């Protein structure tokens, strides 16, 4: 299946079947998401995999009755980091030096630049930026799932504070961004048969006449 065929095939699944994804499918989806673009390469978010139906059932009261939270095969919770940006940068620079077999001090200029740019933001803006980075990764996840013929449904309509409490995210220096249900569409999900509604390319894209 081509990329465009996959994107035309995908939709936000409203109901999931009982068929489960296997561990290798989940691993591939997570690896694809790990490789997603991220500003400065910092990836200021983490992903929690909720594979147990019983654990997902506990989240249902904080999900405004959206039963696909419970009925999907796996639920991914994307959570933004609340760690100080200087700490996130230092950890990234160490990881960069380790992977590329270089010295940390070779990247001090880059580290200073990142700390200055991110440190100029208010704490609320830093957290908003982290949430936005998680959404970039979500796009990679949704596209990868479609290419693998795996259904998905991203959701931000949840009680994020209660998710934080239920999952103990504060202790992990995280806060909920959104969730994404994964699995296979239910045969009775009529949304799967509905035409996709998107802007025509001519309305979405403006081609500049001059540069």
C-alpha positions in Angstrom: 0.0 0.0 0.0 1.4 3.4 -1.0 1.7 6.3 1.5 -1.3 8.2 0.0 -3.4 5.0 -0.1 -2.6 4.4 3.6 -3.5 8.0 4.5 -6.8 7.8 2.6 -7.5 4.4 4.3 -6.9 5.7 7.9 -9.6 7.4 9.9 -10.2 8.1 13.6 -11.6 4.7 14.7 -14.8 5.1 16.8 -15.0 1.4 17.8 -12.4 -1.3 18.1 -12.7 -5.1 17.7 -11.3 -7.6 20.2 -8.3 -8.4 18.0 -5.1 -7.4 19.6 -1.8 -6.2 18.2 1.2 -8.3 18.9 4.4 -7.2 20.6 6.3 -6.8 17.4 3.7 -4.5 15.9 3.8 -2.3 19.0 7.6 -2.3 19.0 7.7 -1.2 15.3 5.2 1.6 16.0 7.1 2.8 19.0 10.4 2.7 17.1 8.9 4.7 14.2 7.6 7.2 16.7 11.0 7.4 18.5 12.5 8.4 15.1 10.1 11.3 14.7 11.3 14.8 14.1 11.8 16.9 17.3 13.0 20.5 17.8 16.7 20.4 18.8 16.3 16.6 19.0 15.3 17.0 22.6 12.1 14.9 22.6 10.6 16.5 25.7 8.0 13.9 26.2 7.6 10.2 27.1 5.1 7.5 26.0 3.3 5.2 28.4 1.9 2.0 26.9 -1.3 0.8 28.6 -1.7 -2.8 27.3 -3.9 -4.1 30.1 -7.7 -3.8 29.6 -8.1 -3.7 33.3 -5.8 -0.7 33.6 -7.5 1.0 30.7 -10.9 0.4 32.4 -9.6 2.5 35.4 -9.0 5.4 33.0 -12.5 5.3 31.5 -14.1 7.6 34.2 -11.5 10.3 33.2 -12.2 9.8 29.5 -15.7 11.2 29.3 -17.2 7.8 28.5 -15.1 7.1 25.4 -15.2 3.3 25.5 -12.6 3.0 22.9 -10.1 3.8 25.7 -11.0 0.5 27.2 -11.8 -1.5 24.1 -8.7 -0.8 22.0 -5.8 -3.2 21.9 -3.3 -0.7 23.3 -3.5 2.8 24.6 -0.5 5.1 24.3 -0.4 8.1 26.7 1.9 10.9 25.5 3.1 13.0 28.4 5.2 16.1 28.3 8.3 16.5 30.4 8.2 19.0 33.3 11.9 18.7 34.0 13.9 22.0 34.0 15.0 22.7 30.5 18.6 23.0 31.5 18.5 19.4 32.8 16.8 18.2 29.6 19.5 19.9 27.5 22.4 18.5 29.6 21.0 15.0 29.3 20.6 15.4 25.5 24.1 16.7 25.1 25.5 13.7 27.1 23.4 11.4 24.9 24.7 13.1 21.8 28.3 12.8 22.8 27.9 9.2 23.8 26.2 8.2 20.5 28.6 10.1 18.3 31.6 9.1 20.4 32.6 12.8 21.0 33.4 14.9 24.1 30.6 16.8 25.8 32.6 20.0 25.7 32.5 19.9 21.9 28.8 20.7 22.1 28.8 23.4 24.8 28.0 26.1 22.3 24.9 24.3 21.1 23.9 23.6 24.7 24.2 27.2 25.6 22.1 28.2 22.6 19.4 25.7 23.5 19.3 26.8 27.2 19.1 30.4 26.2 16.3 29.9 23.6 14.2 27.7 25.9 15.1 29.6 29.1 13.7 32.7 27.5 10.2 31.1 27.6 8.0 31.3 30.6 7.4 28.0 32.4 3.9 27.7 30.8 5.4 28.3 27.4 8.0 25.6 28.0 5.3 23.1 28.8 3.3 24.2 25.8 6.3 23.7 23.6 6.8 20.2 25.0 3.2 19.3 24.3 3.6 20.6 20.7 6.7 18.4 20.3 4.6 15.4 21.4 2.0 16.2 18.7 4.8 16.0 16.0 5.5 12.5 17.2 1.8 11.7 17.1 1.8 12.5 13.4 4.6 10.0 12.8 2.7 7.4 14.8 -0.6 7.8 12.9 1.1 7.6 9.5 3.2 4.5 10.6 0.1 2.8 11.9 -1.8 3.5 8.6 1.0 2.0 6.6 0.8 -1.1 8.8 -3.0 -1.3 8.4 -3.4 -0.6 12.1 -6.2 1.6 13.2 -5.8 4.5 15.6 -7.7 7.3 17.3 -5.9 10.2 18.9 -7.8 11.9 21.7 -7.2 15.1 23.7 -10.7 15.1 25.1 -9.8 13.6 28.5 -9.4 14.8 32.0 -5.6 15.3 31.9 -5.2 16.1 35.5 -6.9 12.9 36.6 -4.8 11.0 34.1 -1.7 12.5 35.8 -3.0 11.4 39.2 -4.1 7.9 38.1 -0.8 7.2 36.3 1.5 8.8 38.9 3.0 11.1 36.3 4.0 13.9 38.7 6.6 11.5 40.2 8.0 10.9 36.8 8.2 14.7 36.0 5.5 14.3 33.3 2.1 15.6 32.5 -0.5 14.2 30.1 -0.6 15.7 26.6 -3.1 13.3 24.9 -3.7 9.7 24.2 -3.9 7.5 21.2 -5.9 4.2 21.0 -4.5 1.5 18.7 -6.0 -1.7 17.4 -8.3 -2.9 14.6 -11.6 -1.3 13.6 -14.9 -3.0 14.6 -16.9 -4.3 11.7 -19.8 -2.3 12.9 -18.0 1.0 13.0 -19.9 2.9 10.4 -17.3 5.8 10.4 -15.0 3.5 8.5 -17.3 3.7 5.4 -17.7 7.5 5.5 -15.9 9.7 2.9 -12.9 11.6 4.3 -13.6 15.3 4.5 -10.5 17.5 3.9 -9.9 20.8 2.2 -9.0 20.5 -1.5 -5.3 21.0 -2.1 -6.1 24.3 -4.0 -7.6 25.7 -0.8 -5.1 24.4 1.6 -1.9 25.4 -0.2 -0.9 28.8 -1.4 1.7 28.9 -4.1 3.6 32.2 -4.0 3.7 34.0 -7.4 7.1 35.5 -6.7 9.9 35.0 -4.4 
